[in-house]
Amino acid sequence: MSRLRRIVARAGSDAEELLERLRRRRNPGPVQICAYRGMGTPAGLNLSGRVLEDRGIQPAVDDQTRLRNLRDNWRRFGTRELTGVLVRAAFKGQITQARTDAEGYFQLRIAPIPSLDPTLWQTVALELPDLGVQTTGEVLVPPPAARYAVISDIDDTILLSHATDTLKLLRLTLLQNARTRVPYAGVAALYQAFAAGVSGVEHNPIFYVSSSPWNLYDFLIEFMAFHGLPAGPLFLTDYGLDREQLIKPQHTEHKLAQIEWIASTYPHLELVLIGDSGQHDPEIYLTVARTYPGRVVAIYIRHVSDRRRADEVAALATQAAALGTPLLLTTTSATVVADALRRGLIAAASDRGQR
């Protein structure tokens, strides 16, 4: 970014922070800590989140009206961020803290780690000491039994979204909720099988990397829980401005950066990459296979496009095969199950309790 653009971005950020502080002093409302699921290792825990005014969005119910869906989703995008707020994290006597940025985000790393609980998820206490707000955050630490990490897209991979059709995407996003949005058939059982692995107790971590905005985080967490998808950290994007850039990273840049972070954090884990043909997942995953030779054991792409795109993906599959990485284009989860079973990535349904 040029020096002028940095100056403009910083000036706008400083002005926004000042106005936000003045507004909170005049009309302070209820505040919430949105703690995003983090990832870590025995060497350190990484946790991020956002501090916002609580807009009163409640979990969806079975008979929820479209009007309430529209109201809740509108509030998700109409966030009121709190800037410069002190966030403190505590884990087994280890304390660390940070302040929220111009968009209300915070990043925390807890290290060194005194010890880990014998569970997949580590619980971190969070508080805003100046505002008297408390909550907890979760950090995933894969166990030694894990063999591989699954990195999955969300829109049109596990969640029917019509991401390439703006009108359909907006209609679904604004008028539906976590209970009425539709997952692809068999995707929950497939991901549960990946998490369990061949032994049934591998606890292979699943990371969801998407270009969806952080505003939809609570919706996505609720959607996954309601439809039986394994819990995992989410890596989404911010659609606003910040001090360092006027334009947020593009789809490809964002995904490559997050996958690189996951791959470098867990260098001992092989990678299973799952996406769709609607955007650039096949190209992104091929780049990952080139960057980490021998580590990408399978690429699965859900076909949601036309024949021309299918031909393009077929050409990419040939390139992936030359690297020793299989790339499968499919329209069903059942095809992925069969391929993953053949490659020894998952157990047969009879061996995993018909999950």
Secondary structure as the mmCIF struct_conf table of DSSP 4:
data_model
#
loop_
_struct_conf.conf_type_id
_struct_conf.id
_struct_conf.beg_label_comp_id
_struct_conf.beg_label_asym_id
_struct_conf.beg_label_seq_id
_struct_conf.end_label_comp_id
_struct_conf.end_label_asym_id
_struct_conf.end_label_seq_id
HELX_RH_AL_P HELX_RH_AL_P1 ARG A 3 ARG A 26
BEND BEND1 ASN A 27 ASN A 27
STRN STRN1 VAL A 31 THR A 41
TURN_TY1_P TURN_TY1_P1 PRO A 42 ALA A 43
STRN STRN2 GLY A 44 GLU A 53
TURN_TY1_P TURN_TY1_P2 ASP A 62 ASP A 63
HELX_RH_AL_P HELX_RH_AL_P2 ARG A 66 PHE A 77
BEND BEND2 GLY A 78 GLY A 78
STRN STRN3 GLU A 81 GLU A 81
BEND BEND3 GLY A 84 GLY A 84
STRN STRN4 LEU A 86 PHE A 91
TURN_TY1_P TURN_TY1_P3 LYS A 92 GLY A 93
STRN STRN5 GLN A 94 ARG A 99
TURN_TY1_P TURN_TY1_P4 ALA A 102 GLU A 103
BEND BEND4 GLY A 104 GLY A 104
STRN STRN6 TYR A 105 ILE A 110
BEND BEND5 PRO A 112 PRO A 112
BEND BEND6 PRO A 114 PRO A 114
BEND BEND7 PRO A 118 LEU A 120
STRN STRN7 TRP A 121 LEU A 128
TURN_TY1_P TURN_TY1_P5 PRO A 129 GLY A 132
STRN STRN8 VAL A 133 LEU A 140
TURN_TY1_P TURN_TY1_P6 PRO A 144 ALA A 145
STRN STRN9 TYR A 148 SER A 152
STRN STRN10 ASP A 155 ASP A 155
TURN_TY1_P TURN_TY1_P7 ASP A 156 ILE A 158
STRN STRN11 LEU A 159 LEU A 159
TURN_TY1_P TURN_TY1_P8 ALA A 163 THR A 164
HELX_RH_AL_P HELX_RH_AL_P3 THR A 166 LEU A 175
TURN_TY1_P TURN_TY1_P9 ALA A 178 THR A 180
BEND BEND8 ARG A 181 ARG A 181
STRN STRN12 PRO A 183 PRO A 183
HELX_LH_PP_P HELX_LH_PP_P1 TYR A 184 TYR A 184
TURN_TY1_P TURN_TY1_P10 ALA A 185 GLY A 186
HELX_RH_AL_P HELX_RH_AL_P4 VAL A 187 ALA A 196
TURN_TY1_P TURN_TY1_P11 GLY A 197 SER A 199
BEND BEND9 GLY A 200 GLY A 200
STRN STRN13 ILE A 206 PRO A 213
HELX_RH_3T_P HELX_RH_3T_P1 TRP A 214 LEU A 216
HELX_RH_AL_P HELX_RH_AL_P5 TYR A 217 PHE A 226
TURN_TY1_P TURN_TY1_P12 HIS A 227 GLY A 228
HELX_LH_PP_P HELX_LH_PP_P2 LEU A 229 ALA A 231
STRN STRN14 LEU A 234 THR A 237
BEND BEND10 GLY A 240 GLY A 240
BEND BEND11 ARG A 243 GLU A 244
BEND BEND12 LEU A 246 ILE A 247
HELX_LH_PP_P HELX_LH_PP_P3 LYS A 248 GLN A 250
HELX_RH_AL_P HELX_RH_AL_P6 HIS A 251 THR A 265
TURN_TY1_P TURN_TY1_P13 PRO A 267 HIS A 268
BEND BEND13 LEU A 269 LEU A 269
STRN STRN15 GLU A 270 ASP A 276
TURN_TY1_P TURN_TY1_P14 SER A 277 HIS A 280
HELX_RH_AL_P HELX_RH_AL_P7 ASP A 281 THR A 291
BEND BEND14 TYR A 292 TYR A 292
TURN_TY1_P TURN_TY1_P15 PRO A 293 ARG A 295
STRN STRN16 VAL A 296 ARG A 302
BEND BEND15 SER A 305 SER A 305
HELX_RH_AL_P HELX_RH_AL_P8 ARG A 307 ALA A 322
TURN_TY1_P TURN_TY1_P16 LEU A 323 GLY A 324
STRN STRN17 LEU A 327 THR A 330
BEND BEND16 THR A 331 THR A 331
HELX_RH_AL_P HELX_RH_AL_P9 SER A 333 ARG A 342
TURN_TY1_P TURN_TY1_P17 ARG A 343 GLY A 344
BEND BEND17 LEU A 345 ILE A 346
HELX_RH_3T_P HELX_RH_3T_P2 ALA A 349 ARG A 352
TURN_TY1_P TURN_TY1_P18 GLY A 353 GLN A 354
#
